[in-house]
Amino acid sequence: MHVLLEQGLVIFGQRIAWAELFGQVFALAVVFLAQRRSLWTWPVQLASVSLLFVVYLSADLGGLATRQVVVGLIAVYGWFAWVRRRDPVFGVVVRRGSTLERLAVVVAFAVGTVAFALVLDALDASWAPWPDAAIFIGTILAFALQGIGLVEFWLVWLAVDAIGVPLQISSGLYFSAAIYVVFAGLVVYGWIDWNRAARRTADRRGSLTA
């Protein structure tokens, strides 16, 4: 892993470690695979978090490093959950969240960000505790919602992207910042596609109960 951090390539005058390059490419692939509701989403995610954990730890971003560990655990759960809930025709079953579920997500995002930012600040674990914490909490929520098949997880990802781009640039991780911009485009497309899938699932259930 040390070699992956110390060696890499230079793009537009910026050195990109192999660990950052492959970690972010795998992360980008995860969004692509999730949009298609592929079971490969989760093993690719595990590979990504393993690489990015080392990258963020070396960049003194404790929140983002810790995020990789938690996301790895959620990826194991998501893999198991998607295998159990896979429809032979429609793939992984997805749905829109209820008003109460959406409110719970907003509250969890806000409260979680405040709490974790205070922890990072107290431990001096990050030079930017507030955006670091928001990305950490948002990512955990997004993957948890993705694991249970809620369409709204794409909206949480959009919020994470909006916060993540300036933080990555400020950290000198320009390639990661560029990947976050690409993420945003894929997220919008994924949001549209999952909404269509949720609508088909709802229509199918409606026809079965009619």
Backbone as a printed PyTorch tensor [residue, N CA C, xyz], in Angstrom:
tensor([[[  0.8280,  -1.2130,   0.0000],
         [  0.0000,   0.0000,   0.0000],
         [  0.8610,   1.2610,   0.0000]],

        [[  2.0480,   1.1690,   0.6170],
         [  2.9500,   2.3150,   0.6410],
         [  3.3380,   2.7230,  -0.7810]],

        [[  3.5610,   1.7320,  -1.6390],
         [  3.9280,   2.0030,  -3.0290],
         [  2.7880,   2.7180,  -3.7470]],

        [[  1.5580,   2.3440,  -3.4600],
         [  0.4030,   2.9640,  -4.1060],
         [  0.2290,   4.4180,  -3.6900]],

        [[  0.7570,   4.7700,  -2.5110],
         [  0.6900,   6.1580,  -2.0550],
         [  1.8520,   6.9920,  -2.5860]],

        [[  2.9990,   6.3910,  -2.6720],
         [  4.1980,   7.1270,  -3.0610],
         [  4.3520,   7.2530,  -4.5720]],

        [[  3.7930,   6.3270,  -5.3120],
         [  3.9250,   6.3530,  -6.7630],
         [  2.5890,   6.6530,  -7.4260]],

        [[  2.6390,   7.1650,  -8.6390],
         [  1.4140,   7.4890,  -9.3550],
         [  1.7370,   8.1180, -10.6910]],

        [[  0.9240,   9.0640, -11.1100],
         [  1.1570,   9.7520, -12.3660],
         [  0.8170,  11.2300, -12.2070]],

        [[  1.2470,  12.0160, -13.1630],
         [  1.0200,  13.4590, -13.1240],
         [  0.0470,  13.8310, -14.2380]],

        [[ -1.0360,  14.5180, -13.8590],
         [ -2.0360,  14.9830, -14.8280],
         [ -2.2130,  16.4880, -14.6280]],

        [[ -2.0000,  17.2490, -15.6990],
         [ -2.1010,  18.7130, -15.6360],
         [ -1.2440,  19.2970, -14.5090]],

        [[ -0.0720,  18.7170, -14.3300],
         [  0.8630,  19.2310, -13.3410],
         [  0.6010,  18.7740, -11.9170]],

        [[ -0.4210,  17.9610, -11.7090],
         [ -0.7680,  17.4860, -10.3670],
         [ -0.4710,  15.9930, -10.2450]],

        [[  0.2810,  15.6280,  -9.1770],
         [  0.5860,  14.2220,  -8.9680],
         [ -0.5950,  13.5070,  -8.3270]],

        [[ -0.9520,  12.3800,  -8.8880],
         [ -2.0560,  11.5800,  -8.3640],
         [ -1.5080,  10.2110,  -7.9780]],

        [[ -1.5960,   9.8830,  -6.6970],
         [ -1.1210,   8.5820,  -6.2330],
         [ -1.9990,   7.4810,  -6.8120]],

        [[ -1.3880,   6.3120,  -7.0330],
         [ -2.1610,   5.1890,  -7.5740],
         [ -3.3320,   4.8430,  -6.6630]],

        [[ -3.1310,   4.9490,  -5.3600],
         [ -4.2040,   4.6060,  -4.4210],
         [ -5.4040,   5.5280,  -4.6080]],

        [[ -5.1370,   6.8310,  -4.7810],
         [ -6.2290,   7.7790,  -5.0100],
         [ -6.8940,   7.5280,  -6.3570]],

        [[ -6.0670,   7.2880,  -7.3800],
         [ -6.6050,   7.0770,  -8.7240],
         [ -7.5370,   5.8730,  -8.7720]],

        [[ -7.0220,   4.7180,  -8.3260],
         [ -7.8320,   3.5040,  -8.4000],
         [ -8.9970,   3.5390,  -7.4160]],

        [[ -8.7680,   4.1380,  -6.2380],
         [ -9.8500,   4.2290,  -5.2600],
         [-11.0150,   5.0340,  -5.7870]],

        [[-10.7150,   6.1690,  -6.4430],
         [-11.7830,   7.0220,  -6.9700],
         [-12.4130,   6.4430,  -8.2340]],

        [[-11.6190,   5.7730,  -9.0500],
         [-12.1930,   5.1180, -10.2380],
         [-13.1620,   4.0250,  -9.8110]],

        [[-12.7750,   3.2570,  -8.7900],
         [-13.6850,   2.2320,  -8.2660],
         [-14.9420,   2.8720,  -7.6760]],

        [[-14.7610,   4.0070,  -6.9810],
         [-15.9140,   4.7060,  -6.4020],
         [-16.8500,   5.1900,  -7.5070]],

        [[-16.2600,   5.6590,  -8.5980],
         [-17.0580,   6.0910,  -9.7420],
         [-17.8180,   4.9030, -10.3350]],

        [[-17.1530,   3.7670, -10.4030],
         [-17.7980,   2.5520, -10.9150],
         [-18.9590,   2.1280, -10.0250]],

        [[-18.8250,   2.3820,  -8.7160],
         [-19.8930,   2.0250,  -7.7840],
         [-21.1830,   2.7720,  -8.1190]],

        [[-21.0640,   4.0740,  -8.4180],
         [-22.2460,   4.8600,  -8.7730],
         [-22.8710,   4.3210, -10.0530]],

        [[-22.0250,   3.9880, -11.0200],
         [-22.4830,   3.4350, -12.2950],
         [-23.2140,   2.1090, -12.0750]],

        [[-22.6410,   1.2480, -11.2350],
         [-23.2390,  -0.0630, -10.9680],
         [-24.5130,   0.0600, -10.1320]],

        [[-24.5180,   1.0010,  -9.1730],
         [-25.7050,   1.2010,  -8.3400],
         [-26.8850,   1.6710,  -9.1710]],

        [[-26.6030,   2.5400, -10.1470],
         [-27.6760,   3.0240, -11.0190],
         [-28.3420,   1.8550, -11.7340]],

        [[-27.5480,   0.8210, -12.0550],
         [-28.0720,  -0.3640, -12.7280],
         [-28.5130,  -1.4530, -11.7540]],

        [[-28.4070,  -1.1570, -10.4610],
         [-28.8090,  -2.0780,  -9.4060],
         [-28.1010,  -3.4230,  -9.5270]],

        [[-26.7980,  -3.3560,  -9.8490],
         [-25.9810,  -4.5510,  -9.9950],
         [-25.4080,  -4.9830,  -8.6480]],

        [[-25.3600,  -6.2860,  -8.4070],
         [-24.7810,  -6.7940,  -7.1690],
         [-23.2810,  -6.5140,  -7.0890]],

        [[-22.6420,  -6.2470,  -8.2330],
         [-21.2210,  -5.9020,  -8.2350],
         [-20.9650,  -4.5630,  -7.5460]],

        [[-22.0240,  -3.7990,  -7.3020],
         [-21.8850,  -2.5180,  -6.6010],
         [-21.0800,  -2.6740,  -5.3180]],

        [[-21.3910,  -3.6860,  -4.5580],
         [-20.8470,  -3.8110,  -3.2100],
         [-19.4130,  -4.3270,  -3.1500]],

        [[-19.0230,  -5.3890,  -3.8870],
         [-17.6010,  -5.7790,  -3.8420],
         [-16.6730,  -4.7060,  -4.4050]],

        [[-17.1150,  -3.9840,  -5.4340],
         [-16.3090,  -2.8860,  -5.9630],
         [-16.1840,  -1.7810,  -4.9220]],

        [[-17.2620,  -1.5580,  -4.1630],
         [-17.2190,  -0.5640,  -3.0920],
         [-16.1920,  -0.9400,  -2.0270]],

        [[-16.1250,  -2.2030,  -1.6950],
         [-15.1550,  -2.6610,  -0.6970],
         [-13.7190,  -2.4130,  -1.1570]],

        [[-13.4600,  -2.6160,  -2.4460],
         [-12.1270,  -2.3430,  -2.9840],
         [-11.8180,  -0.8480,  -2.9120]],

        [[-12.8110,  -0.0200,  -3.2290],
         [-12.6300,   1.4280,  -3.2110],
         [-12.3140,   1.9410,  -1.8110]],

        [[-13.0860,   1.5230,  -0.8250],
         [-12.8780,   2.0610,   0.5260],
         [-11.5400,   1.6260,   1.1080]],

        [[-11.0540,   0.4650,   0.7170],
         [ -9.7620,  -0.0010,   1.2120],
         [ -8.6430,   0.9340,   0.7580]],

        [[ -8.7110,   1.3650,  -0.4910],
         [ -7.6950,   2.2640,  -1.0350],
         [ -7.8460,   3.6880,  -0.4900]],

        [[ -9.0850,   4.1870,  -0.4700],
         [ -9.3070,   5.5750,  -0.0550],
         [ -9.0840,   5.7910,   1.4340]],

        [[ -9.2260,   4.7450,   2.2250],
         [ -8.9280,   4.8630,   3.6540],
         [ -7.4920,   5.3360,   3.8550]],

        [[ -6.5730,   4.7310,   3.1310],
         [ -5.1610,   5.0840,   3.2520],
         [ -4.9110,   6.4920,   2.7020]],

        [[ -5.5790,   6.8390,   1.6020],
         [ -5.4090,   8.1560,   0.9850],
         [ -5.8150,   9.2630,   1.9490]],

        [[ -7.0040,   9.1490,   2.5290],
         [ -7.5010,  10.2020,   3.4050],
         [ -6.7560,  10.2540,   4.7330]],

        [[ -6.3040,   9.1000,   5.1950],
         [ -5.5290,   9.0820,   6.4260],
         [ -4.2240,   9.8500,   6.2280]],

        [[ -3.6040,   9.6730,   5.0760],
         [ -2.3500,  10.3750,   4.7890],
         [ -2.5730,  11.8670,   4.5560]],

        [[ -3.8210,  12.2630,   4.1820],
         [ -4.1440,  13.6770,   3.9560],
         [ -4.6600,  14.3590,   5.2210]],

        [[ -4.6120,  13.6560,   6.3600],
         [ -5.0520,  14.2040,   7.6460],
         [ -6.5330,  14.5770,   7.6190]],

        [[ -7.3490,  13.7560,   6.9640],
         [ -8.7960,  13.9330,   6.9460],
         [ -9.4160,  12.7450,   7.6870]],

        [[ -9.4350,  12.8830,   9.0100],
         [ -9.8940,  11.7820,   9.8500],
         [-11.3200,  11.3550,   9.5860]],

        [[-12.1910,  12.3390,   9.3110],
         [-13.5870,  12.0090,   9.0500],
         [-13.7440,  11.1800,   7.7980]],

        [[-13.0520,  11.5870,   6.7330],
         [-13.1490,  10.8560,   5.4800],
         [-12.5120,   9.4760,   5.5910]],

        [[-11.4460,   9.3600,   6.3790],
         [-10.8050,   8.0650,   6.5800],
         [-11.7310,   7.1280,   7.3580]],

        [[-12.3250,   7.6420,   8.4270],
         [-13.2490,   6.8310,   9.2200],
         [-14.4630,   6.4360,   8.3950]],

        [[-14.8650,   7.3360,   7.5030],
         [-16.0010,   7.0530,   6.6290],
         [-15.7830,   5.7780,   5.8300]],

        [[-14.5600,   5.5560,   5.3780],
         [-14.2850,   4.3830,   4.5580],
         [-14.5250,   3.0920,   5.3350]],

        [[-14.1870,   3.1070,   6.6210],
         [-14.3810,   1.9230,   7.4590],
         [-15.8720,   1.6180,   7.6120]],

        [[-16.6440,   2.6640,   7.9190],
         [-18.0820,   2.4740,   8.1220],
         [-18.7680,   2.0620,   6.8230]],

        [[-18.3680,   2.7120,   5.7180],
         [-18.9510,   2.3740,   4.4210],
         [-18.6300,   0.9270,   4.0640]],

        [[-17.4440,   0.4740,   4.4090],
         [-17.0900,  -0.9220,   4.1600],
         [-18.0240,  -1.8770,   4.8810]],

        [[-18.3470,  -1.5470,   6.1360],
         [-19.2800,  -2.3830,   6.9010],
         [-20.6790,  -2.3600,   6.2830]],

        [[-21.1100,  -1.1650,   5.8530],
         [-22.4240,  -1.0430,   5.2260],
         [-22.4490,  -1.7960,   3.8960]],

        [[-21.3190,  -1.7910,   3.1780],
         [-21.2490,  -2.5060,   1.9000],
         [-21.4890,  -3.9950,   2.0840]],

        [[-20.9700,  -4.5350,   3.1740],
         [-21.2140,  -5.9570,   3.4650],
         [-22.7070,  -6.1990,   3.6860]],

        [[-23.3410,  -5.3030,   4.4650],
         [-24.7840,  -5.4120,   4.6910],
         [-25.5650,  -5.2240,   3.3890]],

        [[-25.1950,  -4.2120,   2.6040],
         [-25.9040,  -3.9380,   1.3600],
         [-25.8340,  -5.0960,   0.3930]],

        [[-24.6820,  -5.7170,   0.3110],
         [-24.5050,  -6.8830,  -0.5550],
         [-25.4880,  -7.9840,  -0.1480]],

        [[-25.5430,  -8.2570,   1.1560],
         [-26.4440,  -9.2880,   1.6830],
         [-27.9010,  -8.9130,   1.4390]],

        [[-28.2530,  -7.6340,   1.6690],
         [-29.6360,  -7.1790,   1.5200],
         [-30.1000,  -7.2530,   0.0620]],

        [[-29.2270,  -6.8590,  -0.8650],
         [-29.6140,  -6.8770,  -2.2740],
         [-29.7800,  -8.2990,  -2.7990]],

        [[-28.9660,  -9.2130,  -2.3040],
         [-29.1130, -10.6230,  -2.7100],
         [-30.4730, -11.1500,  -2.2780]],

        [[-30.9070, -10.7760,  -1.0830],
         [-32.1860, -11.2620,  -0.5550],
         [-33.3820, -10.6100,  -1.2400]],

        [[-33.2230,  -9.3710,  -1.7060],
         [-34.3630,  -8.6290,  -2.2350],
         [-34.3160,  -8.4830,  -3.7550]],

        [[-33.6420,  -9.3910,  -4.4270],
         [-33.4900,  -9.2890,  -5.8780],
         [-34.6630,  -9.9550,  -6.5830]],

        [[-35.3740,  -9.1640,  -7.4050],
         [-36.4980,  -9.6700,  -8.1930],
         [-35.9530, -10.2130,  -9.5170]],

        [[-36.4080, -11.4130,  -9.9650],
         [-35.8750, -11.9900, -11.2070],
         [-36.1690, -11.1580, -12.4530]],

        [[-37.1900, -10.2890, -12.4060],
         [-37.5680,  -9.4800, -13.5650],
         [-37.0610,  -8.0510, -13.4330]],

        [[-37.3240,  -7.4260, -12.2920],
         [-37.0290,  -6.0090, -12.1060],
         [-35.7040,  -5.7300, -11.4070]],

        [[-34.9800,  -6.7790, -11.0250],
         [-33.7210,  -6.5690, -10.3050],
         [-33.9960,  -6.2000,  -8.8560]],

        [[-33.0710,  -5.4900,  -8.2440],
         [-33.2350,  -5.0910,  -6.8490],
         [-34.4530,  -4.1770,  -6.7320]],

        [[-35.3470,  -4.5120,  -5.8160],
         [-36.5880,  -3.7490,  -5.6420],
         [-36.2820,  -2.4340,  -4.9390]],

        [[-36.7240,  -1.3210,  -5.5360],
         [-36.5040,  -0.0010,  -4.9420],
         [-37.8410,   0.7030,  -4.7630]],

        [[-37.8560,   1.6990,  -3.8770],
         [-39.0960,   2.4310,  -3.6130],
         [-38.7770,   3.8450,  -3.1620]],

        [[-39.7910,   4.7100,  -3.2130],
         [-39.6490,   6.0630,  -2.6890],
         [-39.8970,   6.0510,  -1.1870]],

        [[-39.2000,   6.8900,  -0.4610],
         [-39.3930,   6.9650,   0.9720],
         [-40.6700,   7.7040,   1.3310]],

        [[-41.2040,   7.3930,   2.4800],
         [-42.3840,   8.1000,   2.9680],
         [-41.9710,   9.4800,   3.4760]],

        [[-42.9520,  10.3380,   3.7460],
         [-42.6640,  11.6710,   4.2810],
         [-41.9100,  11.5740,   5.6010]],

        [[-42.3110,  10.6280,   6.4460],
         [-41.6490,  10.4470,   7.7310],
         [-40.2020,   9.9910,   7.5370]],

        [[-39.9760,   9.0960,   6.5900],
         [-38.6130,   8.6180,   6.3260],
         [-37.7280,   9.7470,   5.7980]],

        [[-38.2810,  10.5810,   4.9410],
         [-37.5110,  11.6990,   4.4050],
         [-37.1570,  12.6920,   5.5030]],

        [[-38.1120,  12.9600,   6.3740],
         [-37.8540,  13.8710,   7.4950],
         [-36.7810,  13.2970,   8.4050]],

        [[-36.8360,  11.9950,   8.6350],
         [-35.8460,  11.3350,   9.4900],
         [-34.4430,  11.4560,   8.8940]],

        [[-34.3480,  11.3670,   7.5730],
         [-33.0530,  11.4890,   6.9000],
         [-32.4840,  12.8980,   7.0900]],

        [[-33.3260,  13.9140,   6.9160],
         [-32.8860,  15.3050,   7.0750],
         [-32.4020,  15.5580,   8.4940]],

        [[-33.1640,  15.0960,   9.4680],
         [-32.7940,  15.2900,  10.8720],
         [-31.4980,  14.5510,  11.1890]],

        [[-31.3870,  13.3140,  10.7150],
         [-30.1770,  12.5240,  10.9690],
         [-28.9510,  13.1850,  10.3480]],

        [[-29.1170,  13.7460,   9.1570],
         [-28.0100,  14.4340,   8.4800],
         [-27.5560,  15.6390,   9.3030]],

        [[-28.5110,  16.4490,   9.7330],
         [-28.1720,  17.6650,  10.4770],
         [-27.5710,  17.3570,  11.8440]],

        [[-28.2590,  16.5290,  12.6150],
         [-27.7850,  16.2050,  13.9670],
         [-26.4670,  15.4440,  13.9170]],

        [[-26.3750,  14.4940,  13.0030],
         [-25.1540,  13.7070,  12.8820],
         [-23.9570,  14.5650,  12.5080]],

        [[-24.1560,  15.5180,  11.6080],
         [-23.0680,  16.4030,  11.1910],
         [-22.5560,  17.2360,  12.3570]],

        [[-23.4590,  17.8270,  13.1030],
         [-23.0620,  18.6460,  14.2580],
         [-22.2910,  17.8110,  15.2720]],

        [[-22.8370,  16.6490,  15.6100],
         [-22.2160,  15.8020,  16.6220],
         [-20.8250,  15.3350,  16.1960]],

        [[-20.7040,  14.8860,  14.9430],
         [-19.4250,  14.3460,  14.4920],
         [-18.3950,  15.4530,  14.2800]],

        [[-18.8500,  16.6210,  13.8640],
         [-17.9320,  17.7500,  13.7030],
         [-17.3160,  18.1410,  15.0410]],

        [[-18.1320,  18.1380,  16.0850],
         [-17.6240,  18.4680,  17.4170],
         [-16.6040,  17.4320,  17.8830]],

        [[-16.8450,  16.1600,  17.5300],
         [-15.9030,  15.0960,  17.8970],
         [-14.5780,  15.2840,  17.1570]],

        [[-14.6590,  15.5180,  15.8490],
         [-13.4400,  15.7230,  15.0590],
         [-12.6470,  16.9270,  15.5630]],

        [[-13.3650,  17.9940,  15.9150],
         [-12.7040,  19.1990,  16.4030],
         [-12.0420,  18.9500,  17.7510]],

        [[-12.7440,  18.2380,  18.6340],
         [-12.2060,  17.9600,  19.9620],
         [-10.9630,  17.0730,  19.8910]],

        [[-10.9590,  16.1500,  18.9400],
         [ -9.8360,  15.2220,  18.7910],
         [ -8.7420,  15.7740,  17.8800]],

        [[ -9.0080,  16.9530,  17.3140],
         [ -8.0800,  17.5510,  16.3480],
         [ -7.7590,  16.5530,  15.2320]],

        [[ -8.8140,  15.8630,  14.7650],
         [ -8.6550,  14.8040,  13.7680],
         [ -8.8350,  15.2980,  12.3460]],

        [[ -9.2060,  16.5650,  12.1680],
         [ -9.4100,  17.0970,  10.8220],
         [ -9.2090,  18.6010,  10.8240]],

        [[ -8.5900,  19.1310,   9.7670],
         [ -8.4100,  20.5800,   9.6800],
         [ -9.6940,  21.2770,   9.2230]],

        [[-10.6530,  20.4960,   8.7150],
         [-11.9420,  21.0500,   8.2710],
         [-13.0740,  20.1820,   8.8340]],

        [[-13.2930,  20.2420,  10.1390],
         [-14.2230,  19.2930,  10.7770],
         [-15.6610,  19.3680,  10.2790]],

        [[-16.1680,  20.5670,   9.9390],
         [-17.5800,  20.6610,   9.5700],
         [-17.8910,  20.0360,   8.2070]],

        [[-17.1930,  20.4150,   7.1410],
         [-17.4610,  19.7150,   5.8810],
         [-17.0390,  18.2570,   5.9310]],

        [[-15.9670,  17.9720,   6.6450],
         [-15.5050,  16.5920,   6.8000],
         [-16.6130,  15.7580,   7.4460]],

        [[-17.2280,  16.3050,   8.4950],
         [-18.2980,  15.6010,   9.2040],
         [-19.5340,  15.4470,   8.3310]],

        [[-19.8810,  16.5070,   7.5840],
         [-21.0680,  16.4440,   6.7230],
         [-20.9200,  15.3760,   5.6560]],

        [[-19.7250,  15.2620,   5.0820],
         [-19.4820,  14.2340,   4.0670],
         [-19.5400,  12.8500,   4.6910]],

        [[-18.9900,  12.7290,   5.8890],
         [-19.0170,  11.4370,   6.5890],
         [-20.4540,  10.9860,   6.8470]],

        [[-21.2380,  11.8550,   7.4760],
         [-22.6170,  11.4990,   7.8190],
         [-23.4580,  11.2880,   6.5580]],

        [[-23.2880,  12.1810,   5.5600],
         [-24.0500,  12.0510,   4.3260],
         [-23.7550,  10.7540,   3.6020]],

        [[-22.4940,  10.3630,   3.5890],
         [-22.1150,   9.1190,   2.9200],
         [-22.7090,   7.9100,   3.6280]],

        [[-22.6460,   7.9170,   4.9550],
         [-23.2160,   6.8040,   5.7170],
         [-24.7160,   6.6880,   5.4460]],

        [[-25.4000,   7.8330,   5.4710],
         [-26.8430,   7.8310,   5.1960],
         [-27.1310,   7.3450,   3.7850]],

        [[-26.3500,   7.8370,   2.8180],
         [-26.5880,   7.4630,   1.4240],
         [-26.4530,   5.9620,   1.2260]],

        [[-25.3870,   5.3830,   1.7520],
         [-25.1900,   3.9510,   1.5630],
         [-26.2130,   3.1250,   2.3390]],

        [[-26.6100,   3.6170,   3.5190],
         [-27.6320,   2.9040,   4.2920],
         [-28.9620,   2.9090,   3.5380]],

        [[-29.3350,   4.0640,   2.9720],
         [-30.5780,   4.1580,   2.2050],
         [-30.4910,   3.3490,   0.9130]],

        [[-29.3200,   3.3300,   0.3090],
         [-29.1260,   2.5250,  -0.8900],
         [-29.3000,   1.0450,  -0.5700]],

        [[-28.7820,   0.6260,   0.5820],
         [-28.8830,  -0.7710,   0.9770],
         [-30.3160,  -1.2460,   1.1410]],

        [[-31.2020,  -0.3370,   1.6160],
         [-32.6010,  -0.7350,   1.7970],
         [-33.4600,  -0.3430,   0.5880]],

        [[-32.8120,   0.2240,  -0.4370],
         [-33.5170,   0.4760,  -1.6930],
         [-34.3530,   1.7280,  -1.7540]],

        [[-34.0150,   2.7660,  -0.9740],
         [-34.7730,   4.0130,  -1.0210],
         [-34.2010,   4.9510,  -2.0910]],

        [[-35.0700,   5.4450,  -2.9740],
         [-34.6610,   6.3270,  -4.0700],
         [-33.9560,   7.5810,  -3.5500]],

        [[-34.3510,   8.0600,  -2.3940],
         [-33.8280,   9.3310,  -1.8800],
         [-32.3330,   9.3100,  -1.5900]],

        [[-31.7090,   8.1360,  -1.6070],
         [-30.2750,   8.1140,  -1.3200],
         [-29.4930,   8.9190,  -2.3610]],

        [[-30.0300,   9.0520,  -3.5820],
         [-29.3540,   9.8320,  -4.6100],
         [-29.3170,  11.3190,  -4.2450]],

        [[-30.3580,  11.8120,  -3.6040],
         [-30.3890,  13.2170,  -3.2010],
         [-29.3600,  13.4960,  -2.1020]],

        [[-29.1890,  12.5360,  -1.2160],
         [-28.1620,  12.6910,  -0.1830],
         [-26.7860,  12.7560,  -0.8370]],

        [[-26.5850,  11.9430,  -1.8770],
         [-25.3050,  11.9680,  -2.5870],
         [-25.0430,  13.3240,  -3.2300]],

        [[-26.0870,  13.9550,  -3.7510],
         [-25.9140,  15.2810,  -4.3450],
         [-25.4050,  16.2840,  -3.3090]],

        [[-25.9470,  16.2020,  -2.1020],
         [-25.4950,  17.0860,  -1.0250],
         [-24.0310,  16.8060,  -0.6850]],

        [[-23.6610,  15.5320,  -0.6390],
         [-22.2770,  15.1600,  -0.3540],
         [-21.3450,  15.6950,  -1.4270]],

        [[-21.7490,  15.5880,  -2.6830],
         [-20.9320,  16.0890,  -3.7890],
         [-20.7200,  17.5990,  -3.6800]],

        [[-21.7890,  18.3190,  -3.3550],
         [-21.7140,  19.7800,  -3.2630],
         [-20.7250,  20.2180,  -2.1770]],

        [[-20.6570,  19.4560,  -1.1110],
         [-19.7320,  19.7740,  -0.0170],
         [-18.3360,  19.2510,  -0.3280]],

        [[-18.2870,  18.1020,  -0.9940],
         [-17.0140,  17.4190,  -1.2110],
         [-16.0820,  18.0830,  -2.1980]],

        [[-16.6190,  18.6870,  -3.2560],
         [-15.7480,  19.2740,  -4.2840],
         [-14.8130,  20.3490,  -3.7110]],

        [[-15.3360,  21.3750,  -3.0240],
         [-14.4150,  22.3880,  -2.4790],
         [-13.4700,  21.8400,  -1.4120]],

        [[-13.9190,  20.8380,  -0.6370],
         [-13.0450,  20.2690,   0.3880],
         [-11.8850,  19.5060,  -0.2560]],

        [[-12.1760,  18.7510,  -1.3110],
         [-11.1170,  18.0010,  -1.9860],
         [-10.1060,  18.9550,  -2.6140]],

        [[-10.5910,  20.0450,  -3.2130],
         [ -9.6880,  21.0310,  -3.8210],
         [ -8.7970,  21.6700,  -2.7540]],

        [[ -9.4010,  22.0440,  -1.6310],
         [ -8.6360,  22.6560,  -0.5410],
         [ -7.5960,  21.6950,   0.0300]],

        [[ -7.8570,  20.3870,  -0.0870],
         [ -6.9340,  19.3690,   0.4240],
         [ -5.8620,  19.0070,  -0.5920]],

        [[ -5.9390,  19.5970,  -1.7900],
         [ -4.9670,  19.2790,  -2.8240],
         [ -5.2600,  17.9930,  -3.5580]],

        [[ -6.4450,  17.4320,  -3.3510],
         [ -6.8410,  16.1790,  -4.0150],
         [ -7.6790,  16.5380,  -5.2460]],

        [[ -7.0080,  17.0620,  -6.2520],
         [ -7.7150,  17.6100,  -7.4120],
         [ -8.3970,  16.5350,  -8.2460]],

        [[ -7.7620,  15.3760,  -8.3500],
         [ -8.3870,  14.2970,  -9.1040],
         [ -9.6740,  13.8590,  -8.4210]],

        [[ -9.6390,  13.7620,  -7.1000],
         [-10.8380,  13.3800,  -6.3480],
         [-11.9380,  14.4160,  -6.5300]],

        [[-11.5650,  15.6960,  -6.5780],
         [-12.5490,  16.7540,  -6.7940],
         [-13.2070,  16.5960,  -8.1590]],

        [[-12.3980,  16.2700,  -9.1720],
         [-12.9410,  16.0680, -10.5140],
         [-13.8830,  14.8780, -10.5450]],

        [[-13.5190,  13.8260,  -9.8250],
         [-14.3750,  12.6380,  -9.7590],
         [-15.7120,  12.9880,  -9.1150]],

        [[-15.6900,  13.8410,  -8.0860],
         [-16.9290,  14.2540,  -7.4300],
         [-17.8550,  14.9830,  -8.4060]],

        [[-17.2730,  15.7670,  -9.3190],
         [-18.0820,  16.4630, -10.3180],
         [-18.7470,  15.4500, -11.2460]],

        [[-17.9800,  14.4360, -11.6520],
         [-18.5470,  13.3750, -12.4940],
         [-19.6350,  12.6300, -11.7260]],

        [[-19.3730,  12.4050, -10.4280],
         [-20.3720,  11.7670,  -9.5650],
         [-21.7230,  12.4690,  -9.6890]],

        [[-21.6820,  13.7920,  -9.6390],
         [-22.9220,  14.5730,  -9.6290],
         [-23.7650,  14.2710, -10.8600]],

        [[-23.1210,  14.1740, -12.0280],
         [-23.8570,  13.8500, -13.2440],
         [-24.4630,  12.4630, -13.1910]],

        [[-23.6910,  11.4970, -12.7110],
         [-24.2050,  10.1300, -12.5910],
         [-25.3220,  10.0430, -11.5580]],

        [[-25.1950,  10.8350, -10.4890],
         [-26.2100,  10.8300,  -9.4420],
         [-27.5550,  11.3170,  -9.9810]],

        [[-27.5280,  12.3900, -10.7550],
         [-28.7720,  12.9060, -11.3410],
         [-29.4190,  11.8380, -12.2230]],

        [[-28.5890,  11.1850, -13.0400],
         [-29.1120,  10.1290, -13.9190],
         [-29.6550,   8.9610, -13.0860]],

        [[-28.9220,   8.6050, -12.0280],
         [-29.3670,   7.5120, -11.1660],
         [-30.6800,   7.8250, -10.4750]],

        [[-30.8350,   9.0890, -10.0430],
         [-32.0750,   9.5270,  -9.4090],
         [-33.2670,   9.3350, -10.3530]],

        [[-33.0910,   9.7170, -11.6060],
         [-34.1540,   9.5780, -12.6020],
         [-34.4690,   8.1000, -12.8480]],

        [[-33.4200,   7.2950, -12.9990],
         [-33.6120,   5.8800, -13.3030],
         [-34.2690,   5.1290, -12.1520]],

        [[-33.8330,   5.3990, -10.9200],
         [-34.4200,   4.7070,  -9.7630],
         [-35.8700,   5.1450,  -9.5530]],

        [[-36.1870,   6.3890,  -9.8590],
         [-37.5790,   6.8260,  -9.7610],
         [-38.4650,   6.0540, -10.7330]],

        [[-37.9490,   5.8310, -11.9340],
         [-38.6940,   5.0430, -12.9070],
         [-38.8960,   3.6180, -12.4100]],

        [[-37.8360,   3.0440, -11.8460],
         [-37.9210,   1.6790, -11.3240],
         [-38.9140,   1.5930, -10.1680]],

        [[-38.8920,   2.6020,  -9.2890],
         [-39.8280,   2.6230,  -8.1650],
         [-41.2640,   2.7290,  -8.6570]],

        [[-41.4600,   3.5130,  -9.7200],
         [-42.7950,   3.6670, -10.2840],
         [-43.2830,   2.3420, -10.8810]],

        [[-42.3870,   1.6270, -11.5740],
         [-42.7590,   0.3320, -12.1440],
         [-43.1170,  -0.6610, -11.0470]],

        [[-42.3440,  -0.6360,  -9.9660],
         [-42.6110,  -1.5470,  -8.8500],
         [-43.9700,  -1.2370,  -8.2200]],

        [[-44.2490,   0.0630,  -8.0240],
         [-45.5320,   0.4620,  -7.4370],
         [-46.6920,   0.0710,  -8.3360]],

        [[-46.5280,   0.2600,  -9.6550],
         [-47.5890,  -0.0980, -10.6000],
         [-47.8180,  -1.6050, -10.6000]],

        [[-46.7320,  -2.3470, -10.5110],
         [-46.8300,  -3.8100, -10.5100],
         [-47.5690,  -4.2970,  -9.2680]],

        [[-47.2080,  -3.7290,  -8.1250],
         [-47.8910,  -4.1240,  -6.8790],
         [-49.3610,  -3.7200,  -6.9250]],

        [[-49.6370,  -2.5480,  -7.5260],
         [-51.0190,  -2.0950,  -7.6330],
         [-51.8470,  -3.0450,  -8.4870]],

        [[-51.2510,  -3.5390,  -9.5710],
         [-51.9900,  -4.4550, -10.4570],
         [-52.2240,  -5.8060,  -9.7890]],

        [[-51.2860,  -6.2080,  -8.9200],
         [-51.4290,  -7.4800,  -8.2370],
         [-52.5100,  -7.4360,  -7.1530]],

        [[-52.6880,  -6.2370,  -6.5540],
         [-53.6880,  -6.1120,  -5.4820],
         [-55.0470,  -5.6870,  -5.9930]],

        [[-55.1190,  -5.2980,  -7.2770],
         [-56.3940,  -4.8230,  -7.8470],
         [-57.3740,  -5.9900,  -8.0420]]])
